[in-house]
Amino acid sequence: MEDMIRDVGEDSFHQTHVYDSLKDDSRLSAVLRLFNIKARNGWTDRSFTEMLELLHQLLSKVTLLTSHY
């Protein structure tokens, strides 16, 4: 996430006060990490959706996506 912010320009994020909220948003961070794993391992959309559904069932108290769409 910090690499993405550096690429876009940290000054831009500080000016709009988005940097802190994006950096501290654990749900966004978790989703981005899951997408990175999906991309690195060549998971199909179907297998990724099934994994999200399983995580949603297992971690019902945590708000997660149930689909990648």
C-alpha positions as CSV (number, residue, x, y, z in Angstrom):
1,M,0.0,0.0,0.0
2,E,2.8,2.4,0.9
3,D,4.5,1.7,-2.4
4,M,1.3,2.6,-4.3
5,I,1.1,5.8,-2.3
6,R,4.7,6.6,-3.0
7,D,4.1,6.0,-6.8
8,V,1.2,8.4,-6.9
9,G,2.9,11.0,-4.7
10,E,2.6,11.2,-0.9
11,D,2.1,15.0,-1.0
12,S,-1.2,14.5,-2.9
13,F,-2.5,12.2,-0.3
14,H,-1.5,14.4,2.6
15,Q,-3.2,17.4,0.9
16,T,-6.5,15.6,0.7
17,H,-6.2,13.8,4.0
18,V,-6.7,10.5,2.3
19,Y,-3.3,9.1,3.1
20,D,-4.1,8.5,6.8
21,S,-7.5,7.0,6.3
22,L,-6.3,4.7,3.6
23,K,-3.2,3.7,5.5
24,D,-5.2,2.9,8.6
25,D,-8.2,1.2,7.0
26,S,-7.6,-2.5,7.9
27,R,-10.4,-3.8,5.7
28,L,-9.0,-2.1,2.6
29,S,-5.6,-3.5,3.5
30,A,-6.9,-7.0,4.0
31,V,-8.8,-6.9,0.6
32,L,-5.7,-5.6,-1.2
33,R,-3.6,-8.3,0.3
34,L,-6.1,-11.0,-0.7
35,F,-6.1,-9.6,-4.3
36,N,-2.3,-9.7,-4.3
37,I,-2.4,-13.4,-3.3
38,K,-5.0,-14.1,-6.0
39,A,-2.9,-12.5,-8.7
40,R,0.4,-14.0,-7.6
41,N,-1.1,-17.5,-7.5
42,G,-3.3,-17.3,-10.6
43,W,-6.5,-18.1,-8.7
44,T,-9.6,-18.2,-10.8
45,D,-12.4,-15.7,-10.1
46,R,-14.6,-18.7,-9.0
47,S,-12.0,-20.1,-6.5
48,F,-11.4,-16.6,-5.1
49,T,-15.1,-16.0,-4.6
50,E,-15.4,-19.4,-2.9
51,M,-12.5,-18.5,-0.6
52,L,-14.2,-15.2,0.3
53,E,-17.4,-16.9,1.0
54,L,-15.7,-19.4,3.3
55,L,-13.8,-16.6,5.1
56,H,-17.1,-14.8,5.5
57,Q,-18.7,-17.8,7.1
58,L,-15.7,-18.5,9.4
59,L,-15.3,-14.9,10.4
60,S,-18.9,-13.8,10.6
61,K,-18.1,-11.0,13.0
62,V,-15.7,-9.4,10.6
63,T,-17.1,-7.6,7.6
64,L,-15.5,-9.1,4.4
65,L,-16.6,-9.2,0.8
66,T,-18.4,-12.2,-0.3
67,S,-17.6,-11.7,-4.0
68,H,-14.8,-9.9,-5.9
69,Y,-17.3,-8.1,-8.2
